[in-house]
Amino acid sequence: MNYEQIFKNIDDILWKEAGCSNELDYVEQTSWILFLKYLDDLEIERSDEMALQGKDYTCIIKKQYRWNTWACPKNSKGQLDHKAAMTGDDLTDFVNLKLFPYLKNFKASATTPDTLEYKIGEIFSELKNKIVSGYNMREILNYADGLHFQSSTDKHEMSHLYESKIHKMGNAGRNGGEYYTPRPLIRTIVKVVNPKIGDTIYDGACGSAGFLCEAFSYLNEKAKTVADRNTLQKSTFYGKEKKGLAYIIGIMNMIFHGVEAPNIMHTNTLAEDLSQIQEKDRKKIILANPPFGGKERSEIQQNFPIKTSETAYLFMEHFIKMLKAGGRAGVVIKNTFLSNTDNASIALRRELLENCNLHTILDCPSGVFTGAGVKTVVLFFEKGKPTEKIWYYQLNLNRNLGKTNPLNEDDLADFVALQKTKAVSTNSWTLDVKDLNPETLDLSVKNPNKKEEKTLREPAEIIKEMRDLNKEAEELLKELT
């Protein structure tokens, strides 16, 4: 049975499960089961490697809590031992009362937060089992036992299927959508920022870790030596995430993409005092799509020189502070950042222009983010010298974007090609910062090479006007008769 069919079968069982009601639950419950299967495969792989070196390997997980003991015990033929395999209430009682508490304790016993042991404890501190039926759980475990994480081919297929689940979750509701940024846009941002092996890469609002995963894939193709691969595994990718489910999904997504122990911290990035960030904390590359539209409490705002309740603006301050001198960034933000006239917006634009070279702005059309209903831009900047000229690119597509017609990489190919030389075209132009209004520093997207087309009205507006006209006509007819 192929992996896609296994994922579908697991979803079908979860759909019938009383404790799971939507795609968010499906991803959450699938994640903890897949994580434990991954851990078992990893322990077996490490044990085999040590045996080849004539050394003993001490397993992280005690024998009674390992996959092949409780989830899918095997007989001498390597098949499921139905006599030893728990099911029904025995299985759910073991998971809820023994397995989860045992795994949760790893957080307290781990030496440092960047260890796999700590990640295990963190994940199972956040999660709870929602699979009420032990019979449903038995079926799910049997299917999950057919998944493997050892070869690069396995991990590639798993990453593809898991991304698909995250995408579905993103379309399931507003909460899920916070975790998903279209992958063609992320891949394009990574290409333009062009990280190198040895660069440290950071996302302080990493969600499902899409930016970190795509950056890993981009650099993994360039890794030629064992040292390169070790660098990518241990000292390249760093993320922070506030929300529990997103944190877990981000960890799992990076694992499926090939990072064994992801350096993702479960924390509120904005609760950190900007003045406490030191040089050792700073990173060479920042790739991010911080949440916008949220509000932060006044005590959180005290951590920032520019006071605002808008989360995206606070993240922008954080990112500028977190970049090393000469560091590069690609950040998605709501397009109103370019033109808002409140004090915080103007002060933040000034900070960006004076301390960084904001060399490129990509203007994205509506519909890039499915169901979000907002327009966004991508800011590309380098820290350490002021901005003199900004190259704009307005992504004008000959179609409406939506759920059934999403953004693809071909849509962005012209942008990537022209950005290398900052060429002028119908959709691109250059703005000299000296020409900005010094009071407002308005960076609005105003394409001088294209005539403004009259914006088509919304259907609801047209229908309302038709009704009003019909009403007027009826009243005129009454007067005439």
Secondary structure per residue as TSV (DSSP state, phi and psi in degrees):
chain	resnum	aa	ss	phi	psi
A	1	M	-	360.0	130.1
A	2	N	-	-77.3	164.4
A	3	Y	H	-63.3	-38.0
A	4	E	H	-60.5	-41.8
A	5	Q	H	-67.5	-37.0
A	6	I	H	-62.3	-46.1
A	7	F	H	-59.6	-42.2
A	8	K	H	-64.5	-42.4
A	9	N	H	-63.3	-39.8
A	10	I	H	-64.0	-43.5
A	11	D	H	-60.9	-40.0
A	12	D	H	-61.5	-39.1
A	13	I	H	-69.3	-43.7
A	14	L	H	-63.4	-32.1
A	15	W	H	-62.7	-31.7
A	16	K	H	-86.9	-9.9
A	17	E	-	-78.9	127.0
A	18	A	T	-62.1	-29.9
A	19	G	T	-81.8	-6.3
A	20	C	-	-120.1	128.6
A	21	S	-	-119.4	-13.4
A	22	N	S	-155.5	-179.0
A	23	E	H	-61.4	-32.2
A	24	L	H	-62.2	-43.1
A	25	D	H	-64.8	-40.0
A	26	Y	H	-61.4	-45.1
A	27	V	H	-66.4	-43.1
A	28	E	H	-60.7	-48.8
A	29	Q	H	-71.7	-38.0
A	30	T	H	-63.1	-37.0
A	31	S	H	-62.5	-46.4
A	32	W	H	-69.6	-33.4
A	33	I	H	-69.3	-44.7
A	34	L	H	-64.4	-35.7
A	35	F	H	-62.8	-41.8
A	36	L	H	-69.3	-34.9
A	37	K	H	-67.6	-39.8
A	38	Y	H	-60.8	-45.2
A	39	L	H	-58.8	-42.0
A	40	D	H	-63.7	-44.6
A	41	D	H	-62.3	-39.5
A	42	L	H	-64.7	-43.2
A	43	E	H	-63.2	-41.0
A	44	I	H	-63.6	-43.8
A	45	E	H	-62.7	-44.4
A	46	R	H	-65.6	-39.2
A	47	S	H	-63.4	-42.3
A	48	D	H	-63.9	-41.0
A	49	E	H	-63.1	-42.5
A	50	M	H	-67.3	-37.4
A	51	A	H	-62.6	-38.1
A	52	L	H	-63.9	-27.6
A	53	Q	T	-90.5	2.6
A	54	G	T	74.2	25.4
A	55	K	-	-118.7	157.7
A	56	D	-	-88.5	149.3
A	57	Y	-	-118.5	129.7
A	58	T	-	-95.9	116.7
A	59	C	-	-68.1	146.7
A	60	I	S	-69.5	-43.8
A	61	I	S	-94.0	132.0
A	62	K	-	-64.3	153.5
A	63	K	G	-52.6	-45.5
A	64	Q	G	-68.1	-13.1
A	65	Y	G	-109.6	7.2
A	66	R	S	-80.5	152.7
A	67	W	H	-50.1	-48.3
A	68	N	H	-74.0	-4.0
A	69	T	H	-96.2	-48.8
A	70	W	H	-104.2	-36.2
A	71	A	T	-82.1	-54.8
A	72	C	S	-141.4	74.2
A	73	P	-	-65.4	143.4
A	74	K	B	-111.6	152.0
A	75	N	-	-90.8	-173.0
A	76	S	T	-64.2	-19.9
A	77	K	T	-92.1	3.2
A	78	G	S	79.3	14.3
A	79	Q	S	-101.6	162.5
A	80	L	B	-57.9	127.0
A	81	D	-	-87.4	98.2
A	82	H	T	-64.0	-26.2
A	83	K	T	-73.0	-36.9
A	84	A	T	-88.1	-20.5
A	85	A	S	-76.1	124.2
A	86	M	-	-72.4	153.9
A	87	T	-	-153.9	173.7
A	88	G	H	59.7	-143.5
A	89	D	H	-64.3	-31.7
A	90	D	H	-58.2	-40.9
A	91	L	H	-71.0	-48.8
A	92	T	H	-66.7	-35.0
A	93	D	H	-64.3	-41.7
A	94	F	H	-62.6	-45.5
A	95	V	I	-64.3	-47.3
A	96	N	I	-76.2	-38.7
A	97	L	I	-97.5	-21.1
A	98	K	I	-120.4	-53.8
A	99	L	I	-64.6	-54.4
A	100	F	H	-61.9	-46.9
A	101	P	H	-59.7	-38.7
A	102	Y	H	-61.8	-47.3
A	103	L	H	-69.5	-34.4
A	104	K	H	-61.5	-34.2
A	105	N	T	-68.0	-14.3
A	106	F	H	-61.9	-28.0
A	107	K	H	-63.3	-39.0
A	108	A	H	-77.7	-31.5
A	109	S	H	-91.0	-13.5
A	110	A	-	-67.2	146.3
A	111	T	S	-72.1	-44.1
A	112	T	S	-141.4	158.9
A	113	P	T	-67.0	-16.2
A	114	D	T	-92.1	13.1
A	115	T	S	-94.5	158.5
A	116	L	H	-64.5	-35.3
A	117	E	H	-59.0	-43.3
A	118	Y	H	-64.2	-40.9
A	119	K	H	-60.4	-40.6
A	120	I	H	-59.3	-50.4
A	121	G	H	-61.8	-40.2
A	122	E	H	-64.4	-46.3
A	123	I	H	-60.5	-46.5
A	124	F	H	-84.0	-3.4
A	125	S	H	-80.4	-27.8
A	126	E	H	-88.4	-31.0
A	127	L	-	-94.8	157.8
A	128	K	-	-138.7	150.6
A	129	N	-	-73.2	126.1
A	130	K	-	-108.2	4.0
A	131	I	-	-85.9	102.9
A	132	V	-	-77.2	-38.6
A	133	S	-	-83.8	120.3
A	134	G	H	-67.4	-22.0
A	135	Y	H	-75.9	-39.3
A	136	N	H	-64.1	-41.6
A	137	M	H	-62.3	-40.6
A	138	R	H	-59.0	-43.5
A	139	E	H	-62.6	-43.6
A	140	I	H	-62.6	-44.9
A	141	L	H	-61.5	-39.1
A	142	N	H	-63.1	-41.0
A	143	Y	H	-67.9	-45.4
A	144	A	H	-61.5	-27.7
A	145	D	T	-64.6	-18.7
A	146	G	T	-83.6	-2.5
A	147	L	-	-94.7	142.8
A	148	H	-	-133.3	151.9
A	149	F	-	-125.4	17.3
A	150	Q	S	-89.4	-41.3
A	151	S	S	-91.7	159.3
A	152	S	H	-65.0	-31.1
A	153	T	H	-65.1	-44.2
A	154	D	H	-58.9	-48.0
A	155	K	H	-64.5	-37.2
A	156	H	H	-63.1	-45.5
A	157	E	H	-67.0	-40.4
A	158	M	H	-62.6	-42.3
A	159	S	H	-63.2	-40.0
A	160	H	H	-62.3	-45.6
A	161	L	H	-69.8	-37.5
A	162	Y	H	-68.7	-39.3
A	163	E	H	-59.0	-40.2
A	164	S	H	-61.9	-40.7
A	165	K	H	-65.0	-40.9
A	166	I	H	-63.6	-40.1
A	167	H	H	-61.7	-45.2
A	168	K	H	-61.1	-41.6
A	169	M	H	-61.6	-39.7
A	170	G	H	-62.1	-29.2
A	171	N	H	-90.0	-4.7
A	172	A	H	-80.0	-19.7
A	173	G	-	172.2	172.6
A	174	R	H	-61.8	-40.0
A	175	N	H	-62.5	-42.7
A	176	G	H	-67.0	-36.7
A	177	G	H	-61.8	-21.2
A	178	E	T	-64.5	-19.5
A	179	Y	T	-96.4	-9.2
A	180	Y	-	-120.2	121.4
A	181	T	-	-112.6	133.6
A	182	P	-	-51.9	127.7
A	183	R	H	-64.8	-33.8
A	184	P	H	-60.1	-36.6
A	185	L	H	-68.6	-43.3
A	186	I	H	-60.8	-46.9
A	187	R	H	-60.5	-37.1
A	188	T	H	-66.5	-43.5
A	189	I	H	-61.4	-42.9
A	190	V	H	-61.6	-42.4
A	191	K	H	-60.0	-44.3
A	192	V	H	-69.7	-42.5
A	193	V	H	-70.2	-32.3
A	194	N	-	54.3	65.4
A	195	P	-	-67.1	156.0
A	196	K	-	-117.7	155.5
A	197	I	T	-62.8	128.9
A	198	G	T	108.8	-22.3
A	199	D	-	-71.1	144.9
A	200	T	-	-92.5	133.5
A	201	I	E	-120.7	132.1
A	202	Y	E	-134.9	139.5
A	203	D	E	-136.1	110.4
A	204	G	T	-81.7	-1.5
A	205	A	T	-140.1	62.8
A	206	C	-	-78.3	-16.3
A	207	G	T	52.8	-123.6
A	208	S	T	-82.4	11.1
A	209	A	T	64.8	30.4
A	210	G	H	-59.8	-42.9
A	211	F	H	-65.1	-43.1
A	212	L	H	-68.1	-38.6
A	213	C	H	-64.9	-45.2
A	214	E	H	-68.6	-35.2
A	215	A	H	-66.1	-37.9
A	216	F	H	-62.8	-46.3
A	217	S	H	-60.5	-41.0
A	218	Y	H	-62.4	-45.3
A	219	L	H	-81.3	-29.2
A	220	N	H	-61.8	-32.2
A	221	E	T	-68.3	-22.8
A	222	K	T	-94.7	-9.2
A	223	A	-	-72.0	120.9
A	224	K	-	-109.6	-21.8
A	225	T	S	-124.8	167.4
A	226	V	H	-61.7	-38.9
A	227	A	H	-61.6	-41.5
A	228	D	H	-59.3	-46.8
A	229	R	H	-66.8	-37.1
A	230	N	H	-65.3	-38.4
A	231	T	H	-60.9	-44.3
A	232	L	H	-66.0	-34.8
A	233	Q	H	-72.5	-39.4
A	234	K	H	-113.1	-27.8
A	235	S	S	-138.4	34.1
A	236	T	S	-119.6	-46.7
A	237	F	E	-107.2	129.6
A	238	Y	E	-137.2	132.7
A	239	G	E	-141.4	159.8
A	240	K	E	-135.6	143.6
A	241	E	E	-148.3	134.1
A	242	K	S	-82.0	-42.0
A	243	K	S	-87.0	137.1
A	244	G	H	-58.9	-49.9
A	245	L	H	-66.3	-41.5
A	246	A	H	-62.8	-39.5
A	247	Y	H	-57.7	-47.6
A	248	I	H	-65.3	-43.5
A	249	I	H	-63.4	-40.5
A	250	G	H	-61.8	-44.1
A	251	I	H	-58.3	-50.4
A	252	M	H	-63.4	-40.8
A	253	N	H	-62.5	-41.7
A	254	M	H	-67.9	-38.3
A	255	I	H	-60.3	-45.9
A	256	F	H	-65.9	-27.6
A	257	H	H	-80.7	-11.8
A	258	G	T	120.4	4.9
A	259	V	-	-95.5	115.7
A	260	E	S	-67.9	-46.3
A	261	A	S	-130.7	82.3
A	262	P	-	-59.0	139.1
A	263	N	-	-86.7	63.9
A	264	I	E	-111.1	128.2
A	265	M	E	-102.2	141.6
A	266	H	E	-92.9	96.9
A	267	T	S	-158.6	160.3
A	268	N	-	-88.2	102.7
A	269	T	G	-54.0	-39.2
A	270	L	G	-73.8	-10.8
A	271	A	G	-79.3	-7.9
A	272	E	S	-82.2	136.2
A	273	D	-	-75.1	121.4
A	274	L	G	-58.5	-32.5
A	275	S	G	-69.8	-15.2
A	276	Q	G	-90.6	-6.0
A	277	I	-	-72.5	125.6
A	278	Q	-	-108.5	171.4
A	279	E	G	-57.9	-38.4
A	280	K	G	-65.3	-20.3
A	281	D	G	-84.3	-19.9
A	282	R	-	-74.9	155.2
A	283	K	E	-122.4	158.8
A	284	K	E	-81.4	-32.9
A	285	I	E	-130.0	136.2
A	286	I	E	-124.3	127.1
A	287	L	E	-129.1	122.1
A	288	A	E	-163.1	155.2
A	289	N	-	-132.1	82.0
A	290	P	-	-67.0	149.8
A	291	P	-	-64.1	135.8
A	292	F	-	-119.7	157.6
A	293	G	S	92.3	-13.5
A	294	G	-	-78.9	169.0
A	295	K	B	-127.8	139.3
A	296	E	-	-111.7	147.9
A	297	R	-	-66.0	161.3
A	298	S	H	-63.1	-33.2
A	299	E	H	-68.3	-30.5
A	300	I	H	-69.5	-40.8
A	301	Q	H	-61.8	-24.1
A	302	Q	T	-66.3	-14.7
A	303	N	T	-78.3	-4.4
A	304	F	S	-124.9	139.4
A	305	P	S	-62.2	-39.8
A	306	I	S	-97.0	111.2
A	307	K	-	-83.4	125.4
A	308	T	-	-159.9	151.5
A	309	S	S	-90.5	-11.7
A	310	E	B	-71.0	117.5
A	311	T	H	-60.3	-40.2
A	312	A	H	-61.9	-37.0
A	313	Y	H	-70.0	-38.7
A	314	L	H	-63.9	-39.2
A	315	F	H	-63.9	-38.7
A	316	M	H	-61.1	-42.8
A	317	E	H	-59.7	-43.6
A	318	H	H	-61.7	-44.5
A	319	F	H	-64.7	-42.6
A	320	I	H	-60.4	-42.4
A	321	K	H	-67.4	-34.7
A	322	M	H	-79.4	-15.1
A	323	L	E	-77.1	137.3
A	324	K	E	-70.4	159.4
A	325	A	E	-61.1	129.3
A	326	G	E	85.0	-2.3
A	327	G	E	-72.6	155.8
A	328	R	E	-120.5	149.3
A	329	A	E	-141.0	149.8
A	330	G	E	-132.8	111.9
A	331	V	E	-128.2	129.7
A	332	V	E	-86.0	135.0
A	333	I	E	-150.4	156.3
A	334	K	E	-61.3	139.2
A	335	N	G	-65.2	-18.4
A	336	T	G	-67.4	-16.4
A	337	F	G	-56.5	-31.6
A	338	L	G	-72.0	-22.9
A	339	S	T	-131.5	-9.7
A	340	N	-	-54.1	141.2
A	341	T	-	-104.5	6.1
A	342	D	S	-70.0	160.3
A	343	N	H	-59.2	-41.5
A	344	A	H	-64.3	-43.0
A	345	S	H	-62.8	-45.8
A	346	I	H	-64.7	-42.8
A	347	A	H	-63.8	-38.2
A	348	L	H	-71.0	-38.8
A	349	R	H	-62.9	-39.6
A	350	R	H	-63.8	-44.4
A	351	E	H	-58.1	-45.1
A	352	L	H	-64.9	-46.0
A	353	L	H	-70.2	-33.0
A	354	E	H	-83.5	-30.3
A	355	N	H	-106.2	-9.2
A	356	C	E	-137.0	156.5
A	357	N	E	-94.5	96.7
A	358	L	E	-79.2	87.9
A	359	H	E	-88.1	-21.9
A	360	T	E	-143.0	136.6
A	361	I	E	-126.3	120.8
A	362	L	E	-99.2	119.7
A	363	D	E	-94.8	115.5
A	364	C	-	-95.8	145.1
A	365	P	-	-78.1	166.3
A	366	S	T	-62.3	148.7
A	367	G	T	96.8	-9.0
A	368	V	S	-61.1	-43.1
A	369	F	S	-99.2	107.9
A	370	T	T	-56.9	122.3
A	371	G	T	78.5	-3.7
A	372	A	T	-77.6	-32.1
A	373	G	-	69.8	23.7
A	374	V	-	-130.2	155.7
A	375	K	-	-97.4	142.2
A	376	T	E	-128.0	161.3
A	377	V	E	-128.8	159.1
A	378	V	E	-113.5	124.9
A	379	L	E	-99.0	124.6
A	380	F	E	-111.1	121.7
A	381	F	E	-145.6	161.2
A	382	E	E	-126.8	133.5
A	383	K	E	-86.2	140.8
A	384	G	T	124.5	-14.1
A	385	K	S	-146.5	148.9
A	386	P	-	-70.5	159.1
A	387	T	-	-78.9	134.1
A	388	E	-	-111.5	-44.9
A	389	K	E	-134.5	143.2
A	390	I	E	-118.1	128.7
A	391	W	E	-97.6	123.4
A	392	Y	E	-102.9	145.7
A	393	Y	E	-134.8	124.2
A	394	Q	E	-101.8	115.4
A	395	L	-	-79.5	98.0
A	396	N	-	-103.6	112.2
A	397	L	-	-106.8	152.1
A	398	N	S	-90.9	32.2
A	399	R	S	-158.2	161.5
A	400	N	-	-88.2	133.9
A	401	L	-	-86.0	147.9
A	402	G	B	-172.2	-169.7
A	403	K	T	-60.1	-40.2
A	404	T	T	-92.9	-3.9
A	405	N	B	-140.6	67.3
A	406	P	-	-79.1	169.1
A	407	L	-	-62.5	141.8
A	408	N	-	-130.6	169.0
A	409	E	G	-66.3	-29.2
A	410	D	G	-62.5	-33.1
A	411	D	G	-59.5	-28.9
A	412	L	G	-103.0	2.0
A	413	A	H	-62.9	-39.8
A	414	D	H	-64.8	-41.2
A	415	F	H	-59.0	-47.8
A	416	V	H	-61.4	-42.3
A	417	A	H	-66.3	-45.8
A	418	L	H	-74.2	-28.8
A	419	Q	H	-63.3	-29.0
A	420	K	T	-60.0	-35.0
A	421	T	T	-114.7	0.0
A	422	K	T	56.2	43.9
A	423	A	-	-71.1	150.9
A	424	V	-	-90.9	136.9
A	425	S	B	-149.9	-172.9
A	426	T	T	-57.6	-34.3
A	427	N	T	-104.2	2.9
A	428	S	E	-137.3	150.3
A	429	W	E	-160.3	169.6
A	430	T	E	-119.3	138.3
A	431	L	E	-115.1	129.7
A	432	D	E	-87.1	125.4
A	433	V	G	-60.5	-27.0
A	434	K	G	-62.0	-23.2
A	435	D	G	-86.6	-2.7
A	436	L	S	-73.3	151.6
A	437	N	-	-66.6	117.7
A	438	P	T	-66.3	-19.0
A	439	E	T	-82.1	-43.0
A	440	T	T	-102.0	-25.2
A	441	L	-	49.5	44.4
A	442	D	-	-66.8	121.1
A	443	L	-	-108.5	21.4
A	444	S	-	-49.9	147.6
A	445	V	-	-78.0	109.7
A	446	K	-	-132.1	96.1
A	447	N	-	-73.2	111.6
A	448	P	T	-77.9	-10.4
A	449	N	T	-97.4	1.9
A	450	K	S	-137.2	131.6
A	451	K	-	-69.0	139.7
A	452	E	-	-68.2	126.0
A	453	E	-	-94.1	145.0
A	454	K	-	-65.3	127.2
A	455	T	-	-70.3	130.5
A	456	L	-	-67.3	137.5
A	457	R	-	-76.8	157.7
A	458	E	-	-69.9	145.6
A	459	P	H	-53.7	-40.0
A	460	A	H	-61.0	-37.6
A	461	E	H	-66.9	-41.7
A	462	I	H	-64.6	-43.8
A	463	I	H	-62.8	-41.5
A	464	K	H	-61.2	-42.9
A	465	E	H	-64.9	-39.3
A	466	M	H	-62.6	-41.9
A	467	R	H	-64.4	-42.7
A	468	D	H	-61.6	-42.5
A	469	L	H	-65.4	-40.1
A	470	N	H	-62.7	-39.6
A	471	K	H	-63.9	-42.7
A	472	E	H	-62.8	-40.6
A	473	A	H	-63.9	-41.2
A	474	E	H	-63.1	-40.8
A	475	E	H	-66.0	-38.1
A	476	L	H	-65.3	-41.0
A	477	L	H	-63.6	-38.9
A	478	K	H	-61.6	-41.8
A	479	E	H	-65.5	-39.7
A	480	L	H	-69.1	-30.4
A	481	T	-	-91.7	360.0
